[in-house]
Amino acid sequence: MSLLKKGDTVAFVAPSSFVKKDDITEAVEYFKQLGLKAKLAENITQQYPEVIKKELKLSTKCLLTKM
């Protein structure tokens, strides 16, 4: 028994990082071939460099503190 039925929508999100549109195209096509609809989150391909820089600084600081 499948939980998904033809015509159902599969949503693609990337909560921790962005996704390159080319990388997700294959997955979207696969689900469409199964008869499912695909919906991409509006911000799935957006990058936030200021957030990444902040996270890297925090990660580096934590690593140096633990040494």
PyMOL commands that set and color helices and strands:
alter all, ss='L'
color gray80, all
select helices_A, chain A and resi 21-33+49-66
alter helices_A, ss='H'
color red, helices_A
select strands_A, chain A and resi 9-12+37-40
alter strands_A, ss='S'
color yellow, strands_A
deselect
rebuild
show_as cartoon
